[in-house]
Amino acid sequence: MAAKRSKRLFWLEFGITTTVWLLLLALPPLGWGIDWPMQYWIKTIIFALVLTAMYYINSVYLVPKFLLTNKILQYSLIVVVVAAVILVGMRAIEHSLDLPRLIHEIIRPNEEYRPKGWWRFDFTGMLMIFLVLGSSTSILLIRKDQKDRLTREELEKEKVSTELSFLKAQINPHFFFNTLNSIYALTSLNVADAQKAIHKLSAMMRYVLYDSRKELCTLSQEIDFVSNYIELMKLRLPEKVDVKFTKPTESQHVLIAPMLLLPYIENAFKHGISSQHKSSIEIIIDLTGQKLGMKVTNTMFESTGLKLEGSGIGMQNTQRRLELIYPNHHEVKINEVDGLYIVDFQIDLIS
């Protein structure tokens, strides 16, 4: 996009300079019915060269040096002085070429030539000078605005990338330490199950350490990671806890930002089970085209008040990542209904 804008500006500059030359060379005063002397074309070419030079001097030096540094008065004075010098110089060239007399003899051959004042004001020349300087200034300001906008976009991308890296760095240890606590509790109950848990954890950590570093991974990788986590949690759950997990069958070619689903599932295991009472966790992940949905429902034995702004580091960071990666293309609803804590999670993955 930036390259296209730069190319358009180049052609705009080319068009302006070409127009100046055409106005001076192709549209002589009084039309083409007159056989203009060579001195006229010499003067016109010199004026066109001076205007072209002024276009780039103004763009490269005067505007950046004075106008863009808020030295507006100095810039205005310089422009006026430069315009006056150009007009006086062109008048001097005209008289050195004896051009006023030659033109008079062509236009009014029957009238006696009477030299006019040397300091006559050249309104057309002044108009051409300020037209060129104005065009040069406008193009430079447009170019600067585009450059500044591109710089802001790059800084914003860098800021978002840095913030995402920071958030992922927070989520990963958060998940890791919670899982280690689960395995530690399991070692005192069943060594064989603890060994299975360590094996699953190693597979999960490979995902955390390698795949989650990428901007996107396949949805199937994310779901496999979630499945391993659920199986690991089930190893230490009492029989009174009912866990149901439904996942889509086709998810190989759909991409998603990694580590987005786990915090909501982790929250259900953290707050939705009891060793004394019957409890349940139901996780449903569905995929329709590029629209991903996940619904997590778990029993709630007391009001936890777990809204997004107070639901712990994992869910807070996930919400922030969703805002950065899928702005205006995600929705998370959290409700507490009849002793159930329900998270309804939707993402448009096309974004």
LINDAMO-V162095 format. One record per pair of residues at least 24 apart in sequence whose ideal C-beta (glycine too) atoms are under 10 Angstrom apart, sorted by the first residue. I is the first residue (numbers start at 1). J is the second residue. Records with the same first field share a line. If there is no record, write none. Layout:
I: J / J
This chain:
1: 146 / 150 / 153
2: 146 / 147 / 149 / 150 / 153 / 154
5: 142 / 143 / 146 / 147 / 149 / 150
6: 143 / 146 / 147 / 150
8: 142 / 146
9: 139 / 140 / 142 / 143 / 146
10: 139 / 143
12: 135 / 138 / 139 / 142 / 143
13: 55 / 56 / 59 / 135 / 136 / 139 / 140 / 143
15: 135
16: 52 / 55 / 131 / 132 / 135 / 136 / 138 / 139
17: 48 / 51 / 52 / 55 / 56 / 132 / 135 / 136
19: 131 / 132 / 135
20: 47 / 48 / 51 / 52 / 55 / 128 / 131 / 132 / 135
21: 45 / 48 / 49 / 51 / 52
22: 48
23: 48 / 51 / 124 / 128 / 131
24: 48 / 51 / 128
29: 103 / 107 / 124
30: 103 / 106 / 107
34: 103 / 106 / 107
35: 106
36: 99 / 102 / 103 / 106
37: 97 / 98 / 99 / 102 / 103 / 105 / 106
38: 97 / 102
39: 93 / 94 / 96 / 97 / 98 / 99 / 101 / 102 / 103
40: 94 / 97 / 99 / 102 / 103 / 106
42: 93 / 97 / 99
43: 90 / 93 / 94 / 96 / 97 / 99
44: 90
46: 89 / 90 / 93 / 97
47: 86 / 87 / 89 / 90 / 93 / 94 / 125 / 128 / 129
48: 128 / 132
50: 85 / 86 / 89 / 90 / 93 / 129 / 132
51: 86 / 125 / 128 / 129 / 131 / 132 / 133 / 136
52: 132
53: 86 / 132
54: 79 / 82 / 83 / 86 / 129 / 132 / 133 / 136
55: 132 / 133 / 135 / 136 / 137 / 139
56: 136
57: 82 / 133 / 136
58: 82 / 132 / 133 / 134 / 135 / 136 / 137 / 139 / 140
59: 133 / 135 / 136 / 137 / 138 / 139 / 140 / 141 / 143
60: 136 / 140
62: 133 / 136 / 137 / 140
63: 133 / 136 / 137 / 138 / 139 / 140 / 141 / 144
64: 140 / 144
67: 137 / 140 / 141
68: 137 / 140 / 141 / 144
75: 137
79: 129 / 130 / 133 / 134 / 137
80: 130
82: 129 / 133
83: 125 / 126 / 128 / 129 / 130 / 133
84: 126 / 129
86: 122 / 125 / 126 / 128 / 129
87: 119 / 120 / 121 / 122 / 125 / 126 / 129
88: 118 / 119 / 122
90: 122 / 125 / 129
91: 118 / 119 / 120 / 121 / 122 / 125
92: 118
94: 118 / 122
159: 324
160: 321 / 323 / 324 / 325
161: 215 / 324
163: 317 / 320 / 321 / 324
164: 215 / 257 / 317 / 320 / 321 / 324 / 325
165: 213
166: 317 / 320
167: 259 / 313 / 316 / 317 / 318 / 319 / 320 / 321 / 324
168: 208 / 212 / 213 / 257 / 258 / 259 / 317 / 321
169: 317
170: 313 / 314 / 316 / 317 / 320
171: 208 / 212 / 258 / 259 / 260 / 262 / 263 / 266 / 313 / 314 / 315 / 316 / 317 / 318 / 321
172: 205 / 208 / 209 / 212 / 213 / 259
173: 208 / 313
174: 262 / 263 / 266 / 312 / 313 / 314 / 317
175: 204 / 205 / 208 / 212 / 225 / 229 / 259 / 262 / 263 / 266 / 314
176: 201 / 204 / 205 / 208 / 209
178: 229 / 233 / 266 / 269 / 270 / 314
179: 204 / 205 / 208 / 229 / 232 / 233 / 266
182: 229 / 232 / 233 / 235 / 236 / 237 / 269
183: 232 / 235 / 236
185: 236
186: 232 / 235 / 236
189: 235 / 236
190: 235 / 236
192: 235
193: 232 / 234 / 235 / 236
194: 235 / 236
196: 231 / 232 / 235
197: 228 / 231 / 232 / 233 / 234 / 235 / 236
198: 232
199: 228 / 232
200: 227 / 228 / 229 / 230 / 231 / 232 / 233 / 235
201: 228 / 229 / 232
202: 228
203: 228 / 232
204: 228 / 229 / 232 / 262
207: 258 / 259
208: 258 / 259 / 262
211: 258 / 259
212: 257 / 258 / 259 / 262
213: 258
214: 255 / 257 / 258
215: 255 / 257 / 258 / 325
216: 254 / 255 / 256 / 257 / 258 / 325 / 349
217: 255 / 256 / 257 / 258 / 259
218: 251 / 252 / 253 / 254 / 255 / 256 / 258
219: 247 / 248 / 250 / 251 / 252 / 253 / 254 / 255 / 256 / 261 / 285 / 287 / 292 / 349
220: 247 / 248 / 249 / 250 / 251 / 252 / 253 / 254 / 256
221: 251 / 252 / 255 / 256 / 258
222: 251 / 254 / 255 / 256 / 257 / 258 / 259 / 260 / 261 / 262 / 285 / 292
223: 247 / 248 / 251 / 256 / 261 / 285 / 287 / 294
224: 251
225: 258 / 259 / 261 / 262
226: 261 / 262 / 264 / 265 / 266 / 283 / 285 / 294
227: 283 / 285
229: 261 / 262 / 265 / 266 / 269
230: 265 / 268 / 269 / 281 / 283
232: 269
233: 265 / 266 / 268 / 269 / 270 / 273 / 281
234: 269 / 281
236: 269 / 273
237: 269 / 273 / 275 / 279 / 281
238: 273 / 274 / 275 / 276 / 277 / 278 / 279
239: 278
240: 273 / 274 / 275 / 276 / 277 / 278 / 279 / 280
241: 269 / 272 / 273 / 274 / 275 / 277 / 278 / 279 / 280 / 281 / 298 / 299
242: 273 / 278 / 279 / 280 / 281 / 282 / 299
243: 268 / 269 / 272 / 273 / 279 / 280 / 281 / 282 / 283 / 298
244: 280 / 281 / 282 / 283 / 284 / 297
245: 281 / 282 / 283 / 284 / 285
246: 282 / 283 / 284 / 285 / 286 / 295
247: 283 / 284 / 285 / 286 / 287 / 294
248: 284 / 285 / 286 / 287 / 288 / 292 / 293
249: 287
250: 287
251: 285 / 287 / 292
254: 287 / 289 / 290 / 291 / 292 / 349 / 350
255: 290 / 349 / 350
256: 287 / 292 / 325 / 326 / 347 / 349
257: 318 / 321 / 322 / 324 / 325 / 326 / 347 / 349
258: 321
259: 314 / 317 / 318 / 321
260: 292 / 294 / 318 / 321 / 322 / 325 / 326 / 330 / 345 / 347
261: 285 / 292 / 294 / 296 / 318 / 345 / 347
262: 314 / 318
263: 311 / 312 / 313 / 314 / 315 / 316 / 317 / 318 / 319 / 321 / 343
264: 294 / 295 / 296 / 298 / 311 / 314 / 315 / 318 / 332 / 334 / 343 / 344 / 345
265: 294 / 296 / 298 / 343
266: 296 / 312 / 314 / 315 / 318
267: 296 / 298 / 304 / 306 / 311 / 312 / 314 / 315 / 318 / 334 / 341 / 343
268: 296 / 297 / 298 / 299 / 300 / 341 / 342 / 343
269: 296 / 298
270: 298 / 304 / 306 / 312 / 314
271: 298 / 299 / 300 / 301 / 302 / 304 / 306 / 311 / 312 / 341
272: 296 / 297 / 298 / 299 / 300 / 301 / 304 / 340 / 341
273: 298 / 299 / 301
274: 299 / 301
276: 301
277: 301
279: 339
280: 340
281: 341
282: 340 / 342
283: 343
284: 344
285: 345
287: 349
289: 348 / 349 / 350
290: 329 / 347 / 348 / 349 / 350 / 351
291: 329 / 346 / 347 / 348 / 349 / 350
292: 330 / 345 / 346 / 347 / 348 / 349
293: 331 / 344 / 345 / 346 / 347
294: 332 / 343 / 344 / 345 / 346 / 347
295: 333 / 342 / 343 / 344 / 345 / 346
296: 334 / 341 / 342 / 343 / 344 / 345
297: 335 / 337 / 340 / 341 / 342 / 343 / 344
298: 340 / 341 / 342 / 343
299: 339 / 340 / 341
300: 336 / 337 / 338 / 339 / 340 / 341 / 342
301: 339 / 341
302: 339
303: 336 / 339 / 341
304: 336 / 341
305: 336
306: 334 / 336 / 341 / 343
307: 334 / 336
308: 332 / 334 / 343
311: 343
315: 343
318: 345
322: 347
325: 351
326: 350 / 351
327: 351
